[in-house]
Amino acid sequence: MTAKYYLLKTLFKLIRFKKIFGKPNDELIAEARKLNRKNHIPDLQDDDYEFRTIKIDNCPVLVMKHKAETDRACLFLIGGGMIHSPSARNIRRALQYARDCGRDLYVPYYPLCTDYPLDTAYRMIYDTYLEVLKHYDHDKVSVFGSSSGGNLALGLCAYLNANKLDTPRPEKIIALSPGTCVDGEEEWQKMLQLNEKDVAIDANYMKNAVEIMRCGSNDVPDYMIWLQKADFSDFPEVYINYGSDECLYACWDALKKAFDRDEVRYHLTVGQGMYHCYPIIPVVEEAKEGYRWLIEVSR
């Protein structure tokens, strides 16, 4: 562990960063709504890109298009526990990702579970994917997601399966620390053990989030909340990444079992001693190695 990484972990512990996700649901929702009112699509300026905003299901989608034309695109799903909208910092990271991987990006501001059940977000993301397919061949489209966005990235094809849709599958899926709720006592005990090391996510959120994801509805399909229960058949190639010191890593065994059952071609990368979604937050040298991996598999 480099000195900079040690200081980063120490700082996160001192400011109790993970307390953000350790509060009662009503407090979490109220604070998220307040923060989201400040999160607007930033005014982006870059000589190499054209930026525009389209509406899908009455939600904004930011399109980052290279002026040097490319035939490849990425549906870029930013996480936030399904309660936080993308920040300006998230969007700047997305732009850097677009530059480094060479793909045009579609970044949906999907409906959040502060006000809508989770299946509303799934429908909007599916409709956004259909919009991408109007302009790019499906085998030139990747789907990237981090945290709860990783859930949505994997969940998109699970949504196609659940609804028996013959929509062409994307070229590949890249999911960083896919956010899924804890399922059963065995997973919970694993999550509690990792919770001691996790500097970002409180394990209790992965239990409390079930109520948040439902947002008052009893019609949300189980696989959207517990990704472990999804049908992963007929999936494209999948790249999965976790930090070894994050509580969400506790769900990998169940995901792996489901992947193996449905014969998914998957590649797992685990950053030893690393934090939640570290490749897309490369603020220390250890995470920069993860970012280099991310760009390599994203091209």
Beta strands, then each sheet from edge to edge (+ up, - down):
strand 1: 49-56
strand 2: 59-66
strand 3: 73-77
strand 4: 104-108
strand 5: 141-146
strand 6: 172-176
strand 7: 237-243
strand 8: 266-271
sheet 1: 1+ 2- 4+ 3+ 5+ 6+ 7+ 8+
end
